[in-house]
Amino acid sequence: MTTKPLVDPELVALLDQIPNVELTEEIVKQVRAMDQAQKPPHPSTFPGIEVTECFVPGPEGAPKVRVLLYQPITVAELRPSLLWMHGGGYIMGSPEQEDIMVKNIVSAIGCVAVSVDYRLAPDTRYPGLVEDCYAALQWLHTHVRELGVDPTRIAIAGSSAGGGLAAALALLARDRGEIPLVFQLLIAPMLDDRTCTLAEPHSYTGEFIWTHKANRFGWTSLLGHEPGRPDVSPYAAAARAEHLEGLPSTFINVGALDLFLEEDLEYARRLTRAGVPTEFHLYPGAYHGFRMVDNAQVTQTAARDQLAALKRAFS
């Protein structure tokens, strides 16, 4: 059975252009090499935004963390800020691959953004990735004066694995009590390693882009063992957190054909039960990564929803 008849007509053509490749360590190396070839970003696309490559202090005993700093060139009062984590299943990706998305947010909202080039699995396993993100958040928080950032309006965001890292980072920031967050924006977040182990997985999700096999490969690479064990930390898989009280206001969106549909729905439900203001959007006919089709109506709707939520959070 295929779920292709359920795909939004504007999103179908892309599926014929993307080969169905089973992930291996060799394939991941090839993808990373392609990511490297895309560097550096091209700030000329958005002349009103200055992009600076920075290397900030990393976790104790670890290398410095590379980040891209996005700053509007117009003079303004204290701006809100956004810490961004890219997607890639915890095993690939770079800030450059989501450069345009971050620039669109900075241009529309006028915020400062920091996009984190965290270390990748399996070369670095949990907790290295989330600790890199926390180090970048610490740097942002301790440099608010130099960056012209309002310390009461710091949000975190990410897509896919980046959304999973943002959710884990929100838990870490809450529990360490050092840095207040106003908002978390989670775009089709990868939250729960137990999705790999379901006896009866959802029949209509996970056929395209990020599949069940890819998901198992990503989680195994991050954790260093098979997913689903009872001892997995919530700072690795945010859905494992027993208590969600005290987290910042949250936005979650996901496609109806996305493998992460049920784990994202459940996380949103639990957030509301914990008294966390939560906004959830579900897009019919959309698979994981559908925003690659940037001219599709559903993609533009999702982008508007995300921007509107951020604007409300920062206001």
TAPEVEN-V175516 format. One record per pair of residues at least 12 apart in sequence whose C-alpha atoms are under 6 Angstrom apart, sorted by sequence separation. I is the first residue (numbers start at 1). J is the second residue. If there is no record, write none. Layout:
I	J
I	J
This chain:
54	66
54	67
53	67
118	132
53	68
52	68
52	69
51	69
51	70
50	70
95	115
196	216
50	71
49	71
95	117
49	72
94	117
163	186
48	72
49	73
163	187
48	73
164	189
155	181
163	189
164	190
154	181
155	182
157	184
164	191
249	276
251	278
253	280
255	282
256	283
154	182
155	183
156	184
157	185
158	186
159	187
160	188
249	277
250	278
251	279
252	280
253	281
254	282
255	283
256	284
91	120
153	182
155	184
157	186
159	188
160	189
161	190
245	274
249	278
251	280
253	282
257	286
258	287
81	111
83	113
84	114
85	115
90	120
91	121
159	189
160	190
244	274
256	286
257	287
258	288
80	111
81	112
82	113
83	114
84	115
85	116
90	121
255	286
79	111
81	113
83	115
255	287
193	227
194	228
193	228
71	112
70	112
70	113
69	113
69	114
192	237
68	114
191	237
68	115
191	238
192	239
67	115
191	239
67	116
67	117
66	117
205	257
206	258
205	258
206	259
205	259
41	96
32	92
183	248
186	251
187	252
188	253
182	248
183	249
184	250
185	251
186	252
187	253
188	254
168	235
183	250
80	149
78	148
79	149
80	150
168	238
78	149
79	150
90	161
167	238
78	150
82	154
86	158
87	159
89	161
80	153
81	154
82	155
83	156
84	157
85	158
87	160
88	161
82	156
84	158
87	161
87	162
59	135
86	162
58	135
85	162
126	222
125	222
126	223
125	223
122	221
121	221
122	222
121	222
89	218
8	285
7	285
6	285
10	296
